[in-house]
Amino acid sequence: MTDAITRAYNESVRPDSAATLRRAPSLADWPGEYLSRPLFVAKDQLHGFAADLDRMLALLTSLPERLYDGDLDAFCTALGLDERRGAVMRRLGGGAPPHAGRADVYHDGTAFKLLEFGIGSEVGGWDRAGEIPRVLLEQDDAFASFAAEHGLGYTHTGRALADALRKAGAAVASGGDPVVALLEGPGGLDRWGATWQPLRELMRGFGLDFRIGEIGRIAFRHGKPYLDGTPVDVVYRCFEADQVYLDPEAMALVEPLCRAHEEGTVVLWTPLESNLYCEKGCLALLSDARYRDRFSADEQALIDRVLPWTRVLHGDGFLADAELVARCHDRRTELILKPNGLYGGKGVVAGWETDAGEWWRAVREAAEGGCVLQERVTPRPEPVIDPSTGVVADWQAAWGFFYLPQGHAGAYARVLPAGDSAVIGISANDKTRTAGVFHHAT
């Protein structure tokens, strides 16, 4: 299952010359650690799956019309959203948001499989996905030679994002490039401010006037938002729906931004509607056999090819579905449970890591607040040489595919020693490393 370029790299590299990434200014403020080599993928497979993701996004955002005749209340009910939370996400109408975000996928040794869609500007990794390959080529002459020999390339995610923000703000900016303000919710900078610093520096490196603040620091003059006295053309939203609906004062701060977006004095990139469509239950609706006839044969084939079996559980209603209950019990080691509204691996329970009693209790408890069950996808092994010992060990990768309205916007990966945990995430496990991604012709 190991790709040819990985084999060539591991055969050619000496342990003491493995590609290691030293801190560059653009990466210096990020505290994470890097894998000792990049990951490699055939360009046609990378771009082919990216095209499938774009089509899946279109299906995802068409669900209210396809399944509920445009009734967003019924759609939110199916997702298990309470009325207030759903209302926040639909403040600007509930229509399809811009295709902007990151999809998390596994490669099972044969093909990529979609696990989750992160839709919206608040997803992480934009600052690293393109910079890791760029810095590696710049710092490591031996790897640069290997890359040239094998025709390796990459898509710079930061450059693609800067281009998208320029395009989004062109109609609003008074002249030249737009002023972009990354806005957190109240108190958000205390927790996440350092996380966004590398992105700010990267965007400034591509010529954008990119600033960071909180929504409480925004003032309005004639309907135009200002941050610290500077007019803002694009709001890069990093506050989430949950931050807003749980805090009435925060909603009061967001409302003027929504009005300014409607009036055309600012572009809200991306609107809170994005959070509606990245609810885990959306993928379950695509996977659910009850709605199979709402999709064409070609769309059904796409769903089957890309998405593992996924079902939503909300309350005790699922207990009436004998087939689903039997699957929960009989195929426990092939299932993983993911609570709605939680991210970064929080609350995830893998059936293969629990006994039968513990698993069933977890399913019943998670169903009370809403969750999804998903078929297990086992990531292919990624053999990696340890530079300090020369030992080759298998790792497993969660690939992050970035996308923008103009299409594929690059990729990176989070990697963990094989078998260490069902969750591969920076915040979930301190053994997790980040890797750059290069594509090749064959």
Rosetta blueprint (number, residue, H / E / L):
1 M L
2 T L
3 D L
4 A H
5 I H
6 T H
7 R H
8 A H
9 Y H
10 N H
11 E H
12 S H
13 V L
14 R L
15 P H
16 D H
17 S H
18 A L
19 A L
20 T L
21 L L
22 R L
23 R L
24 A L
25 P L
26 S L
27 L L
28 A L
29 D L
30 W L
31 P L
32 G L
33 E L
34 Y E
35 L L
36 S L
37 R L
38 P L
39 L E
40 F E
41 V E
42 A E
43 K H
44 D H
45 Q H
46 L H
47 H H
48 G H
49 F H
50 A H
51 A H
52 D H
53 L H
54 D H
55 R H
56 M H
57 L H
58 A H
59 L H
60 L H
61 T H
62 S L
63 L H
64 P H
65 E H
66 R H
67 L H
68 Y H
69 D L
70 G L
71 D L
72 L H
73 D H
74 A H
75 F H
76 C H
77 T H
78 A H
79 L H
80 G L
81 L L
82 D L
83 E H
84 R H
85 R H
86 G H
87 A H
88 V H
89 M H
90 R L
91 R L
92 L L
93 G L
94 G L
95 G L
96 A L
97 P L
98 P L
99 H L
100 A L
101 G E
102 R E
103 A E
104 D E
105 V E
106 Y E
107 H E
108 D L
109 G L
110 T L
111 A L
112 F E
113 K E
114 L E
115 L E
116 E E
117 F E
118 G E
119 I E
120 G L
121 S L
122 E L
123 V L
124 G L
125 G L
126 W H
127 D H
128 R H
129 A H
130 G L
131 E H
132 I H
133 P H
134 R H
135 V H
136 L H
137 L H
138 E H
139 Q H
140 D L
141 D H
142 A H
143 F H
144 A H
145 S H
146 F H
147 A H
148 A H
149 E H
150 H L
151 G L
152 L L
153 G E
154 Y L
155 T L
156 H L
157 T H
158 G H
159 R H
160 A H
161 L H
162 A H
163 D H
164 A H
165 L H
166 R H
167 K H
168 A H
169 G H
170 A L
171 A L
172 V L
173 A L
174 S L
175 G L
176 G L
177 D L
178 P L
179 V E
180 V E
181 A E
182 L E
183 L E
184 E E
185 G L
186 P L
187 G L
188 G H
189 L H
190 D H
191 R H
192 W H
193 G H
194 A H
195 T H
196 W H
197 Q H
198 P H
199 L H
200 R H
201 E H
202 L H
203 M H
204 R H
205 G H
206 F L
207 G L
208 L L
209 D E
210 F E
211 R E
212 I E
213 G E
214 E E
215 I H
216 G H
217 R H
218 I E
219 A E
220 F E
221 R E
222 H L
223 G L
224 K E
225 P E
226 Y E
227 L E
228 D L
229 G L
230 T E
231 P E
232 V L
233 D L
234 V E
235 V E
236 Y E
237 R E
238 C L
239 F L
240 E L
241 A H
242 D H
243 Q H
244 V H
245 Y H
246 L L
247 D L
248 P H
249 E H
250 A H
251 M H
252 A H
253 L H
254 V H
255 E H
256 P H
257 L H
258 C H
259 R H
260 A H
261 H H
262 E H
263 E H
264 G L
265 T L
266 V L
267 V E
268 L E
269 W E
270 T L
271 P L
272 L L
273 E H
274 S H
275 N H
276 L H
277 Y H
278 C L
279 E L
280 K H
281 G H
282 C H
283 L H
284 A H
285 L H
286 L H
287 S H
288 D L
289 A H
290 R H
291 Y H
292 R H
293 D H
294 R H
295 F L
296 S L
297 A H
298 D H
299 E H
300 Q H
301 A H
302 L H
303 I H
304 D H
305 R H
306 V H
307 L L
308 P L
309 W L
310 T E
311 R E
312 V E
313 L E
314 H L
315 G L
316 D L
317 G H
318 F H
319 L H
320 A H
321 D L
322 A H
323 E H
324 L H
325 V H
326 A H
327 R H
328 C H
329 H H
330 D H
331 R L
332 R H
333 T H
334 E H
335 L E
336 I E
337 L E
338 K E
339 P E
340 N L
341 G L
342 L L
343 Y L
344 G L
345 G L
346 K L
347 G L
348 V L
349 V E
350 A E
351 G H
352 W H
353 E H
354 T L
355 D L
356 A H
357 G H
358 E H
359 W H
360 W H
361 R H
362 A H
363 V H
364 R H
365 E H
366 A H
367 A H
368 E H
369 G H
370 G L
371 C E
372 V E
373 L E
374 Q E
375 E E
376 R L
377 V L
378 T L
379 P L
380 R L
381 P L
382 E E
383 P E
384 V E
385 I E
386 D L
387 P L
388 S L
389 T L
390 G L
391 V L
392 V E
393 A E
394 D E
395 W E
396 Q E
397 A E
398 A E
399 W E
400 G E
401 F E
402 F E
403 Y E
404 L E
405 P L
406 Q L
407 G E
408 H E
409 A E
410 G E
411 A E
412 Y E
413 A E
414 R E
415 V E
416 L E
417 P E
418 A L
419 G L
420 D L
421 S L
422 A L
423 V L
424 I L
425 G L
426 I L
427 S L
428 A L
429 N L
430 D L
431 K L
432 T L
433 R E
434 T E
435 A E
436 G E
437 V E
438 F E
439 H E
440 H E
441 A L
442 T L
